[in-house]
Amino acid sequence: MNKRGILKFVLLLFSSFATFKFLMNADETGFITVNGHLLFIGFVVAGTIFMYCKKNKIKKFKFVYDVVLMLMMLFVGLFIAYFIYANIVTFFNPSYEMEFNIFLIEIYPVILWLIILFSIEDIFKKTNKTNDYLTIAISITIIILILRYYIDPTMPHNVESTSLFSSCAYEYMIQNLPSFIIMYILLLIHHAINKEK
């Protein structure tokens, strides 16, 4: 067991749960009812990418593994094709207003699930110290940003009224989401370049 890997995984899980909770509970316009399925689809897409990265290491039940991976890749391919088609159709709709936030919300679960899957694997093997420390530092930073939302007396929901909590939480998370995504993508790139040493 890798103790550093366990700490990294626990902090990552906590920060991931906290951001998901903000996004899913915060949007009064119906994020849960409309886009709650993105968590599941994000997991399937991330799982497919993870399985593809590990396909050469599989020795037992390789045929079954390859068949499952192929089916998942087919599903993900169809989903991405539908996603692109739906966005193109919506984009050319005259009444549609382009919202970059939606794109961020759609890719964020995929990136987070990927980080979590690789972190689970890292619990059981020797890992790159730099990547572990970067993951721990980023997770702590995200946790601090989320705690700030609750304890900062200057936040709008603390100043005006508790009824603003939901909409403020959503807006607060959306404005920080690009930074989270960039940090996690850099972590994944670093993890891929610097395999376990």
Secondary structure, DSSP 8 states (H G I E B T S, - for coil): --HHHHHHHHHHHHHHHHHHHHHHHH-TTTHHHHHTTHHHHHHHHHHHHHHHHHGGG--TTHHHHHHHHHHHHHHHHHHHHHHHHHHHHHHT-TT----HHHHHHHHHHHHHHHHHHHHHHHTTS---HHHHHHHHHHHHHHHHHHHHHHH-TTSHHHHT-GGGHHHHHHHHHHHHHHHHHHHHHHHHHHHHHS---
